[in-house]
């Protein structure tokens, strides 16, 4: 007696119960439908496999679950987890959110570039052109130079390493602005970072500069021994200038300041935290990695000679 042939696609995939809980892409036959070439119609399904058994698998898609007969699967494989929403924000948008850290920041757009100047700080983040993508403006370079000459400041460009903009400014004779390493832009979940921070008995005072900008200080008889600044905007809270007096380091005061600033950010509604530091600061990078901070992007500063 002849046996019924197996479907032509049976066994052509590496899926099975072992992919439950993983994100997968599955190509399946649509029974009873005809494709453009006259053969069986097929479609792809992307989501997390939540069940596999009794001849079916269940995939949770963004638009809802779908039940797929195992016999209808033509091909499939696990795929990397989808990046969290905070990692889907690009470097330019992440940098723009960090503008909130400088209350008096002056900006001017040159196409896709942003000229930045602050009259009260020398921080390069507040006194450089953000050039992470082509400007789209013909006289972009001349406008950068004129802007910083008008502020009696040295022109500085923040660029992504080995990008077209990196190459462009170097072609004008620019080089690294200093001997500093590239800067890491780190992000983390506010909830995770708060859970990872140890408790502290330090008394931290919060002083608002604006409703969206706050300074945290630990003050003792000799004055301020630890401090830091945080800014909130667009569901993100960022930090800068977290400093501890040299004689009071390794006492947990910096973490106490971070805890207070994170708590303040959470109260504003922030779910993502960010900060920036030099990429060769291994001790600090290890400390913040323990709080859940991971590199979002890295950038460098270029400037003309002199």
C-alpha positions in Angstrom: 0.0 0.0 0.0 1.5 3.4 -1.0 2.2 5.8 1.8 1.1 9.4 1.8 4.1 11.6 1.0 5.3 14.1 3.6 4.9 17.8 2.8 7.8 19.1 0.8 8.7 21.5 3.6 8.7 19.1 6.5 12.0 19.0 8.5 13.5 22.0 6.6 13.7 24.1 9.7 15.5 24.0 13.0 12.5 25.0 15.1 10.9 23.0 17.9 10.1 23.2 21.6 13.6 24.5 22.3 12.6 27.9 20.8 9.8 28.6 23.3 10.5 32.0 24.8 12.7 33.1 21.9 12.0 35.6 19.2 11.6 33.8 15.9 10.8 34.4 12.3 8.7 31.7 10.6 7.8 31.2 6.9 4.5 29.3 6.6 2.2 28.0 3.9 -1.3 29.6 3.7 -3.4 26.5 3.2 -5.8 26.8 0.2 -4.3 30.0 -1.1 -2.2 30.4 -4.3 0.9 32.5 -4.6 1.9 34.9 -7.5 3.9 32.1 -9.2 0.9 29.6 -9.1 2.3 27.6 -6.2 1.2 27.7 -2.5 1.0 31.2 -1.0 3.4 31.8 1.9 3.9 34.5 4.5 6.4 35.3 7.2 5.6 35.7 10.9 7.9 37.5 13.4 7.4 37.3 17.1 8.1 35.4 20.3 7.3 31.7 20.4 5.2 31.2 23.5 4.1 27.5 22.9 5.1 24.5 20.9 3.2 21.2 21.1 0.3 19.0 19.8 1.3 19.9 16.2 1.1 23.7 16.6 3.2 26.6 17.7 2.0 29.9 19.0 3.8 33.1 18.2 3.1 36.4 20.0 3.3 39.2 17.5 3.0 42.9 18.2 -0.5 42.8 16.8 -1.5 39.7 18.8 -0.9 35.9 19.0 -1.1 33.6 16.0 -1.4 29.8 16.0 0.6 28.0 13.3 0.3 24.4 12.4 3.8 22.8 12.5 3.0 21.0 9.2 2.6 24.4 7.5 6.1 25.7 8.5 8.4 25.9 5.5 11.4 27.5 7.3 12.2 29.4 10.4 14.9 30.4 12.8 15.5 32.2 16.1 16.4 35.9 15.7 18.0 38.3 18.1 15.7 40.0 20.6 14.2 43.3 19.5 16.1 46.2 20.9 14.4 48.0 23.8 12.7 51.3 22.9 15.5 53.3 24.4 18.0 51.6 22.1 15.9 52.3 19.1 16.5 56.0 19.6 19.4 57.0 17.3 22.5 58.9 18.4 21.3 62.3 17.1 18.0 62.1 19.0 19.8 60.9 22.2 22.2 63.8 22.0 19.3 66.2 21.5 17.6 64.9 24.6 20.8 65.7 26.5 20.5 69.4 25.6 18.3 69.7 28.7 21.3 69.3 30.9 22.3 73.0 30.1 19.6 75.4 31.0 21.1 78.4 29.1 22.1 76.4 26.0 21.9 78.4 22.8 21.4 76.4 19.6 21.3 77.2 15.9 20.5 74.7 13.1 22.7 74.3 10.1 20.7 71.7 8.2 21.0 68.5 10.2 23.9 70.0 12.3 23.3 71.8 15.5 25.6 74.6 16.7 25.7 74.8 20.5 27.0 77.5 22.8 26.6 78.1 26.5 27.8 81.4 28.1 28.2 79.8 31.6 30.1 76.5 31.0 33.2 75.4 29.1 31.8 71.8 28.6 32.4 70.7 25.1 28.9 69.2 24.9 27.5 72.7 25.2 30.1 74.4 23.0 30.5 72.4 19.8 28.6 71.6 16.6 26.7 68.3 16.8 27.6 66.8 13.4 26.5 63.2 13.4 25.2 63.1 9.8 25.5 65.1 6.6 24.3 68.7 7.1 22.7 69.1 3.7 23.8 72.7 3.6 26.3 74.0 1.0 28.1 76.5 3.3 28.0 74.3 6.4 31.7 74.6 7.3 31.8 78.4 6.9 28.8 78.8 9.1 30.4 76.7 11.8 33.5 78.8 11.8 31.6 82.1 11.8 29.3 81.0 14.6 32.2 80.2 17.0 34.2 83.2 15.9 31.2 85.3 16.8 31.3 83.8 20.3 35.0 84.2 20.6 35.4 80.5 20.9 37.4 77.8 19.3 35.3 75.8 16.8 34.8 72.2 18.0 32.9 69.4 16.2 31.3 66.4 17.8 31.3 63.5 15.3 30.8 59.8 15.3 34.2 57.9 14.9 35.2 57.1 11.3 32.0 58.7 10.0 31.7 60.8 6.8 31.6 63.9 9.1 34.8 62.7 10.8 36.4 62.5 7.4 35.0 65.9 6.3 36.4 67.9 9.2 39.7 66.1 9.0 39.9 67.1 5.4 39.7 70.8 6.6 42.8 70.1 8.6 41.1 69.4 11.9 42.3 66.8 14.3 41.4 65.5 17.8 40.5 68.4 20.0 42.5 66.9 22.9 44.2 63.8 24.0 41.0 62.5 25.6 39.6 59.2 24.6 36.3 59.1 22.7 33.2 59.8 24.8 30.7 57.0 25.7 27.0 57.9 25.8 25.5 55.3 28.2 21.8 54.5 28.9 20.0 52.4 31.4 16.6 51.5 32.7 15.7 53.9 35.6 14.0 51.1 37.5 17.0 48.7 37.2 19.5 51.4 38.2 17.5 52.3 41.2 17.3 48.7 42.3 21.0 48.3 41.9 22.0 51.3 44.1 22.9 50.5 47.7 21.1 52.4 50.5 22.9 55.3 52.1 22.6 57.4 55.2 24.0 60.5 53.5 21.6 63.5 53.5 21.2 64.7 49.9 19.6 68.1 49.3 17.9 68.8 45.9 17.9 72.3 44.5 15.8 73.1 41.4 17.3 75.4 38.8 14.3 75.0 36.6 11.3 72.5 36.9 13.3 70.2 34.6 16.8 70.7 36.0 18.0 69.9 39.5 21.2 69.9 41.5 21.9 67.3 44.3 24.3 68.2 47.1 25.7 66.5 50.1 26.8 69.3 52.5 28.8 68.9 55.7 30.5 71.3 58.0 33.4 71.9 55.6 31.0 72.6 52.7 29.8 70.5 49.7 31.5 67.1 49.6 29.5 65.6 46.7 27.2 66.9 44.0 25.6 66.2 40.7 23.1 67.6 38.1 20.1 65.9 36.5 17.7 67.0 33.8 14.4 65.5 32.7 12.8 65.6 29.3 10.9 63.3 26.9 10.8 60.4 29.4 14.6 60.5 29.9 16.6 61.7 32.8 20.3 62.6 32.3 23.2 63.3 34.6 26.3 65.4 34.5 29.0 66.8 36.9 28.6 64.0 39.5 31.6 64.8 41.6 32.9 63.9 45.1 35.6 65.8 47.0 38.9 63.9 46.7 39.2 63.5 50.4 35.8 61.8 50.6 35.9 59.3 47.8 35.1 55.6 48.3 32.5 56.5 50.9 29.5 56.0 48.6 28.7 59.7 48.4 28.6 59.7 44.6 26.2 56.8 44.6 24.0 58.6 47.2 23.9 61.6 44.8 23.0 59.3 41.9 20.2 57.6 44.0 18.7 61.0 44.8 18.8 62.2 41.2 17.4 58.9 39.9 14.6 59.1 42.4 13.8 62.7 41.3 13.9 61.5 37.6 11.5 58.7 38.4 9.1 61.1 40.1 9.1 63.2 36.9 8.1 60.0 35.0 11.5 59.1 33.4 12.0 55.4 32.5 15.4 55.8 30.8 18.6 57.2 32.3 21.7 58.5 30.5 25.1 59.9 31.2 28.3 60.5 29.3 32.0 59.8 30.2 35.3 59.2 28.6 35.6 55.8 27.2 38.9 55.0 29.0 37.6 55.7 32.5 37.5 52.0 33.3 36.6 52.3 37.0 33.6 54.6 36.3 32.5 52.5 33.4 32.6 49.4 35.6 30.7 51.2 38.3 27.9 52.3 36.0 27.8 48.9 34.2 26.9 47.5 37.6 23.9 49.8 37.6 22.8 48.6 34.2 24.2 51.3 32.0 25.3 50.1 28.5 26.9 52.0 25.6 24.4 53.6 23.3 27.0 55.3 21.0 30.5 56.7 21.1 31.7 60.0 19.7 34.7 62.2 19.6 35.6 65.9 19.4 37.6 67.5 16.5 39.0 71.0 16.3 41.2 73.0 14.0 45.0 73.3 14.7 45.9 75.6 17.6 
